[in-house]
Amino acid sequence: MSTNIVVPELGESVVEARVAKWLKKQGDTVNAGEPLVELETEKIDLEVSADRAGVLASIKHQEGADVKVGEVLAVLEESTNGAGKVPPTVPVVAKVPVVPEVPKVPEVQGAKGADKKATPTAKNVAKAHDVKLAAVESPGGRVTKQDVLKAAAPAQETKAPAPQAPQAPQAPQAPRGVSERTERRERMTKRRATIARRLVEAQHTAAMLTTFNEVDMTAVMQLRERRKEAFTKKYGVGVGIASFFVKASIGALKAFPQINAEIQGDEIVFKNYYDIGMAVGAEGGLVVPVIRDADRKGFVDIELAIRDFAKRAQDGSLTLEDLKGGTFTITNGGVFGSLMSTPILNPPQVGILGLHKIADRAVAVSGQVVIRPMMYLALSYDHRLVDGREAVQFLVKIKEYVEDPAWMLLES
């Protein structure tokens, strides 16, 4: 009896994936639930597992192939003999001696590392560097690529250089000071290709404009400093800047509901819920995990969610559910040192708030020149739905909330 292994449902708006790596070879015996292949999508990487035990009889798409949801990746055959193999589908030529397959010796791990979990990328890197996952320290509980590379570095340094065979005389090198003009081609990942496509679509399909303002961060920074020790002691997490802007954005969205809406055909869909996307720069490209029902969450829950998203974006453990939907997005270029930028919309959303670096600047306060920690804010919006007046007032509302955080508490 044969079973088709197909590309599973990949989540909202994701219809295509790329075969990144086969974890089993054709003819291998597999157990129920054992991962067979890694797929790369525009949002996350995921593993497809066998739903029952059997033999991987045939692989329909090799590594690097693009496949669609529902397409057959491989065929799994039920085992027909004690060795767990099915008769080969390719006829064997007569009088050719068959070399018996040498059974693989299972790798023995210590009890400590037997159940250790690792991301698919971490497993591949560990195999490439000949690192045992059981010996890798993982502060986060799940072994990541960075954990493996850290463990591999000392081993690589202590390895003695292998003896080199005599080499033929080399051609004369270019004169010192003349650099070689080389190029390297690399296929785009699914995520990078999708980012490129969606950014161009956003500029072509929306009437995108950006308005700017600046905000005095003195009140927020003083509040954080006063409450930092007690807050961390009670909740086990510090108070970040982003959580204040999430709260301020929700208050401003309630005042200007068209910025929390989207266009569908000739209709405007107003959302009476607030799912705030937080743009995170990960190794494979930008991802936007979503804090759902953010208006119902306090500062602690928002802060924990932001930190959890940032960690899981780096170790590759975000799920499609984490990235689905969103009614408004916040992106913080300030963590990379950006003083001012123009964020691009995340369709079908009609607004995105850009945060930037906090820098001490001379400003006029009550007729006096003083030094204050200032941040530039940028709001990009779809002019088809949002007029300039509402966009400016929305940003002013956020400025008011952040410069006087008590208003966020009174109006929440």
Secondary structure as the mmCIF struct_conf table of DSSP 4:
data_model
#
loop_
_struct_conf.conf_type_id
_struct_conf.id
_struct_conf.beg_label_comp_id
_struct_conf.beg_label_asym_id
_struct_conf.beg_label_seq_id
_struct_conf.end_label_comp_id
_struct_conf.end_label_asym_id
_struct_conf.end_label_seq_id
STRN STRN1 SER A 2 VAL A 6
HELX_LH_PP_P HELX_LH_PP_P1 VAL A 7 GLU A 9
TURN_TY1_P TURN_TY1_P1 GLU A 12 SER A 13
STRN STRN2 GLU A 16 TRP A 22
BEND BEND1 LEU A 23 LYS A 24
TURN_TY1_P TURN_TY1_P2 GLN A 26 GLY A 27
STRN STRN3 THR A 29 VAL A 30
TURN_TY1_P TURN_TY1_P3 ALA A 32 GLY A 33
STRN STRN4 PRO A 35 GLU A 40
BEND BEND2 GLU A 42 LYS A 43
STRN STRN5 ASP A 45 SER A 49
BEND BEND3 ASP A 51 ARG A 52
STRN STRN6 GLY A 54 ILE A 59
BEND BEND4 LYS A 60 HIS A 61
TURN_TY1_P TURN_TY1_P4 GLU A 63 GLY A 64
STRN STRN7 ASP A 66 LYS A 68
TURN_TY1_P TURN_TY1_P5 VAL A 69 GLY A 70
STRN STRN8 VAL A 72 GLU A 77
HELX_LH_PP_P HELX_LH_PP_P2 GLU A 78 SER A 79
BEND BEND5 ASN A 81 ASN A 81
TURN_TY1_P TURN_TY1_P6 GLY A 82 ALA A 83
HELX_LH_PP_P HELX_LH_PP_P3 VAL A 86 PRO A 88
BEND BEND6 THR A 89 VAL A 90
HELX_LH_PP_P HELX_LH_PP_P4 PRO A 91 VAL A 93
TURN_TY1_P TURN_TY1_P7 ALA A 94 LYS A 95
HELX_LH_PP_P HELX_LH_PP_P5 VAL A 96 VAL A 108
HELX_RH_AL_P HELX_RH_AL_P1 ALA A 111 ALA A 114
TURN_TY1_P TURN_TY1_P8 ASP A 115 ASP A 115
STRN STRN9 LYS A 117 ALA A 118
HELX_RH_AL_P HELX_RH_AL_P2 PRO A 120 ALA A 128
TURN_TY1_P TURN_TY1_P9 HIS A 129 ASP A 130
HELX_RH_3T_P HELX_RH_3T_P1 LEU A 133 ALA A 135
TURN_TY1_P TURN_TY1_P10 PRO A 139 GLY A 140
BEND BEND7 GLY A 141 GLY A 141
STRN STRN10 ARG A 142 VAL A 143
HELX_RH_AL_P HELX_RH_AL_P3 LYS A 145 THR A 158
BEND BEND8 LYS A 159 LYS A 159
HELX_LH_PP_P HELX_LH_PP_P6 ALA A 160 PRO A 166
HELX_LH_PP_P HELX_LH_PP_P7 ALA A 168 PRO A 175
TURN_TY1_P TURN_TY1_P11 ARG A 176 GLY A 177
HELX_LH_PP_P HELX_LH_PP_P8 ARG A 187 THR A 189
HELX_RH_AL_P HELX_RH_AL_P4 LYS A 190 THR A 205
BEND BEND9 ALA A 206 ALA A 206
STRN STRN11 MET A 208 ASP A 216
HELX_RH_AL_P HELX_RH_AL_P5 THR A 218 TYR A 235
BEND BEND10 GLY A 236 VAL A 237
BEND BEND11 ILE A 241 ILE A 241
HELX_RH_AL_P HELX_RH_AL_P6 ALA A 242 ALA A 255
BEND BEND12 PHE A 256 PHE A 256
HELX_RH_3T_P HELX_RH_3T_P2 PRO A 257 ASN A 260
STRN STRN12 ALA A 261 GLN A 264
TURN_TY1_P TURN_TY1_P12 GLY A 265 ASP A 266
STRN STRN13 GLU A 267 PHE A 270
BEND BEND13 ASN A 272 TYR A 273
STRN STRN14 ILE A 276 MET A 278
STRN STRN15 VAL A 280 ALA A 282
TURN_TY1_P TURN_TY1_P13 GLU A 283 GLY A 284
STRN STRN16 GLY A 285 VAL A 287
STRN STRN17 VAL A 290 ILE A 291
TURN_TY1_P TURN_TY1_P14 ARG A 292 ASP A 293
HELX_RH_3T_P HELX_RH_3T_P3 ALA A 294 ARG A 296
HELX_RH_AL_P HELX_RH_AL_P7 PHE A 299 ASP A 315
TURN_TY1_P TURN_TY1_P15 GLY A 316 GLY A 316
HELX_RH_AL_P HELX_RH_AL_P8 LEU A 320 LEU A 323
BEND BEND14 LYS A 324 LYS A 324
BEND BEND15 THR A 327 THR A 327
STRN STRN18 PHE A 328 ASN A 332
HELX_RH_3T_P HELX_RH_3T_P4 GLY A 333 PHE A 336
TURN_TY1_P TURN_TY1_P16 GLY A 337 GLY A 337
BEND BEND16 LEU A 339 LEU A 339
HELX_LH_PP_P HELX_LH_PP_P9 PRO A 343 LEU A 345
TURN_TY1_P TURN_TY1_P17 PRO A 347 PRO A 348
BEND BEND17 VAL A 350 VAL A 350
STRN STRN19 GLY A 351 LEU A 355
STRN STRN20 ALA A 359 VAL A 365
TURN_TY1_P TURN_TY1_P18 SER A 366 GLY A 367
STRN STRN21 GLN A 368 ASP A 382
TURN_TY1_P TURN_TY1_P19 HIS A 383 LEU A 385
BEND BEND18 VAL A 386 VAL A 386
HELX_RH_AL_P HELX_RH_AL_P9 GLY A 388 GLU A 403
BEND BEND19 ASP A 404 ASP A 404
TURN_TY1_P TURN_TY1_P20 PRO A 405 PRO A 405
HELX_RH_AL_P HELX_RH_AL_P10 ALA A 406 GLU A 411
#
